[in-house]
Amino acid sequence: MMDCFQRIETAEWIGGVRFRLCFADGAAGVVDLAPELGSDPGVLSVIRDRPADVTVAQGGRALLWLTDAGDEVDLDADALRLLLRAEQAAAE
């Protein structure tokens, strides 16, 4: 069972909108955000436009990007962990 309040220790951009994530409980793997982002030019476009600008924020609780206007766009660690589990299960 997955613990509550996942924490990301490291996030490494590996190309496209793919990131290698390591969580505090030792879980690790690659998450591809392309299906989640789609082609909508909305607020999440900063992730597509500048994926390498990712930072681990909020004590590991999120991945964060800053827009040109200085606004924060973040993706929650719990959601990313669920996405990682789904991608790993699909690969088995």
Backbone as CSV, one residue per row, in Angstrom:
resi,resn,N_x,N_y,N_z,CA_x,CA_y,CA_z,C_x,C_y,C_z
1,MET,0.837,-1.181,0.000,0.000,0.000,0.000,0.880,1.241,0.000
2,MET,0.458,2.253,-0.710,1.227,3.483,-0.826,1.029,4.351,0.416
3,ASP,2.126,4.886,0.935,2.041,5.778,2.089,1.407,7.094,1.683
4,CYS,0.797,7.760,2.647,0.262,9.095,2.402,1.414,10.077,2.295
5,PHE,1.167,11.152,1.633,2.129,12.248,1.531,3.482,11.814,0.990
6,GLN,3.480,11.452,-0.265,4.715,11.079,-0.945,5.667,12.274,-0.999
7,ARG,6.954,11.985,-1.000,7.976,13.030,-1.091,8.978,12.640,-2.165
8,ILE,9.227,13.572,-3.052,10.204,13.374,-4.117,11.559,13.830,-3.603
9,GLU,12.558,12.979,-3.725,13.916,13.374,-3.328,14.662,13.991,-4.495
10,THR,14.549,13.376,-5.685,15.239,13.925,-6.847,14.348,13.801,-8.079
11,ALA,14.534,14.734,-8.982,13.848,14.717,-10.275,14.875,15.111,-11.320
12,GLU,15.022,14.261,-12.327,15.990,14.514,-13.389,15.263,14.508,-14.728
13,TRP,15.371,15.578,-15.472,14.792,15.646,-16.810,15.624,14.768,-17.728
14,ILE,14.988,13.858,-18.466,15.740,12.949,-19.331,15.341,13.066,-20.800
15,GLY,14.603,14.099,-21.139,14.238,14.344,-22.530,12.741,14.410,-22.716
16,GLY,12.316,15.164,-23.720,10.877,15.362,-23.931,10.270,15.922,-22.672
17,VAL,9.211,15.297,-22.219,8.630,15.644,-20.912,8.674,14.404,-20.019
18,ARG,9.831,13.747,-20.051,10.080,12.553,-19.240,11.052,12.904,-18.115
19,PHE,10.749,12.370,-16.929,11.542,12.674,-15.743,11.817,11.398,-14.966
20,ARG,13.051,11.263,-14.505,13.396,10.166,-13.605,13.173,10.690,-12.188
21,LEU,12.277,10.046,-11.463,11.928,10.482,-10.115,12.385,9.452,-9.093
22,CYS,12.898,9.929,-7.981,13.226,9.085,-6.833,12.448,9.629,-5.635
23,PHE,11.713,8.738,-4.996,10.895,9.118,-3.856,11.598,8.747,-2.556
24,ALA,11.184,9.382,-1.476,11.825,9.194,-0.173,11.737,7.759,0.328
25,ASP,10.719,7.007,-0.095,10.579,5.629,0.369,11.348,4.634,-0.489
26,GLY,12.136,5.145,-1.451,12.965,4.282,-2.281,12.377,3.966,-3.641
27,ALA,11.114,4.247,-3.851,10.513,4.024,-5.170,11.173,4.951,-6.175
28,ALA,11.382,4.447,-7.386,12.031,5.257,-8.420,11.581,4.761,-9.783
29,GLY,11.644,5.655,-10.737,11.310,5.290,-12.105,11.121,6.511,-12.962
30,VAL,10.751,6.250,-14.212,10.572,7.319,-15.191,9.090,7.577,-15.392
31,VAL,8.734,8.856,-15.367,7.365,9.291,-15.628,7.369,10.110,-16.905
32,ASP,6.463,9.763,-17.822,6.282,10.513,-19.066,5.018,11.349,-18.916
33,LEU,5.172,12.668,-18.927,4.027,13.549,-18.716,3.279,13.887,-19.998
34,ALA,3.760,13.430,-21.151,3.135,13.785,-22.427,1.631,13.487,-22.456
35,PRO,1.201,12.291,-22.041,-0.240,12.031,-22.079,-1.046,12.954,-21.159
36,GLU,-0.444,13.363,-20.067,-1.143,14.236,-19.115,-1.232,15.671,-19.623
37,LEU,-0.219,16.097,-20.375,-0.169,17.480,-20.840,-0.987,17.704,-22.100
38,GLY,-1.092,16.685,-22.954,-1.819,16.840,-24.205,-1.215,17.959,-25.043
39,SER,-2.035,18.603,-25.841,-1.552,19.688,-26.703,-2.136,21.031,-26.309
40,ASP,-2.845,21.087,-25.186,-3.445,22.331,-24.726,-2.377,23.372,-24.415
41,PRO,-2.501,24.572,-24.984,-1.493,25.615,-24.729,-1.714,26.351,-23.410
42,GLY,-2.437,25.775,-22.502,-2.780,26.417,-21.241,-1.619,26.547,-20.275
43,VAL,-1.943,26.618,-18.999,-0.978,26.902,-17.947,0.132,25.856,-17.877
44,LEU,-0.158,24.616,-18.250,0.861,23.570,-18.183,1.873,23.633,-19.324
45,SER,1.680,24.553,-20.253,2.611,24.652,-21.386,4.038,24.935,-20.940
46,VAL,4.234,25.543,-19.789,5.588,25.799,-19.294,6.348,24.490,-19.096
47,ILE,5.634,23.423,-18.753,6.293,22.128,-18.573,6.790,21.615,-19.923
48,ARG,5.968,21.757,-20.969,6.385,21.331,-22.314,7.492,22.238,-22.863
49,ASP,7.366,23.541,-22.605,8.303,24.511,-23.180,9.661,24.521,-22.489
50,ARG,9.685,24.283,-21.184,10.939,24.351,-20.424,11.029,23.213,-19.413
51,PRO,10.999,21.980,-19.878,11.001,20.848,-18.929,12.243,20.789,-18.054
52,ALA,13.384,21.242,-18.569,14.633,21.170,-17.803,14.654,22.129,-16.621
53,ASP,13.707,23.063,-16.569,13.652,24.033,-15.474,12.957,23.497,-14.227
54,VAL,12.735,22.210,-14.177,12.032,21.602,-13.049,12.853,21.716,-11.768
55,THR,12.167,21.944,-10.674,12.785,21.894,-9.348,11.873,21.083,-8.428
56,VAL,12.477,20.459,-7.440,11.707,19.787,-6.397,11.389,20.859,-5.366
57,ALA,10.110,20.984,-5.036,9.680,22.093,-4.173,8.800,21.582,-3.037
58,GLN,8.454,22.475,-2.160,7.536,22.211,-1.052,7.986,21.005,-0.224
59,GLY,9.274,20.946,0.045,9.804,19.853,0.854,9.661,18.496,0.194
60,GLY,9.692,18.474,-1.140,9.556,17.231,-1.868,8.132,16.882,-2.239
61,ARG,7.196,17.732,-1.903,5.783,17.450,-2.150,5.334,17.780,-3.565
62,ALA,6.214,18.396,-4.386,5.800,18.782,-5.731,7.009,19.006,-6.624
63,LEU,6.742,18.909,-7.934,7.682,19.408,-8.934,7.175,20.778,-9.336
64,LEU,8.097,21.705,-9.558,7.714,23.096,-9.774,8.411,23.677,-10.990
65,TRP,7.663,24.479,-11.746,8.198,25.287,-12.839,7.673,26.696,-12.644
66,LEU,8.453,27.693,-13.053,8.020,29.086,-13.003,7.711,29.569,-14.410
67,THR,6.578,30.251,-14.564,6.227,30.831,-15.852,7.040,32.106,-16.064
68,ASP,6.976,32.648,-17.269,7.668,33.904,-17.551,7.157,35.036,-16.665
69,ALA,5.909,34.949,-16.246,5.323,35.971,-15.379,5.671,35.752,-13.908
70,GLY,6.391,34.661,-13.614,6.770,34.374,-12.239,5.752,33.556,-11.474
71,ASP,4.708,33.105,-12.162,3.712,32.251,-11.512,4.262,30.835,-11.383
72,GLU,3.790,30.128,-10.365,4.236,28.763,-10.132,3.257,27.765,-10.739
73,VAL,3.809,26.770,-11.409,3.038,25.630,-11.903,3.643,24.411,-11.243
74,ASP,2.831,23.671,-10.495,3.390,22.509,-9.809,2.559,21.263,-10.050
75,LEU,3.225,20.133,-9.918,2.585,18.832,-9.998,2.828,18.121,-8.674
76,ASP,1.764,17.655,-8.089,1.778,17.056,-6.763,2.512,15.710,-6.743
77,ALA,3.297,15.489,-5.704,4.071,14.252,-5.563,3.177,13.017,-5.480
78,ASP,2.020,13.122,-4.834,1.118,11.976,-4.738,0.621,11.570,-6.119
79,ALA,0.226,12.548,-6.924,-0.251,12.274,-8.281,0.868,11.690,-9.140
80,LEU,2.069,12.209,-8.991,3.205,11.694,-9.757,3.524,10.253,-9.355
81,ARG,3.402,9.940,-8.081,3.658,8.567,-7.623,2.630,7.611,-8.203
82,LEU,1.357,8.022,-8.241,0.323,7.189,-8.841,0.577,6.992,-10.331
83,LEU,1.018,8.039,-10.998,1.341,7.942,-12.423,2.509,6.977,-12.641
84,LEU,3.509,7.068,-11.789,4.658,6.161,-11.874,4.197,4.717,-11.685
85,ARG,3.371,4.461,-10.694,2.873,3.093,-10.457,2.100,2.584,-11.660
86,ALA,1.272,3.428,-12.248,0.485,3.020,-13.417,1.394,2.701,-14.608
87,GLU,2.413,3.533,-14.825,3.329,3.287,-15.933,4.148,2.012,-15.705
88,GLN,4.560,1.776,-14.473,5.308,0.559,-14.168,4.436,-0.677,-14.333
89,ALA,3.184,-0.605,-13.914,2.266,-1.734,-14.045,1.994,-2.026,-15.527
90,ALA,1.867,-0.986,-16.328,1.606,-1.162,-17.756,2.797,-1.791,-18.467
91,ALA,3.992,-1.555,-17.950,5.212,-2.088,-18.571,5.442,-3.553,-18.220
92,GLU,4.762,-4.066,-17.202,4.967,-5.467,-16.779,4.273,-6.445,-17.680
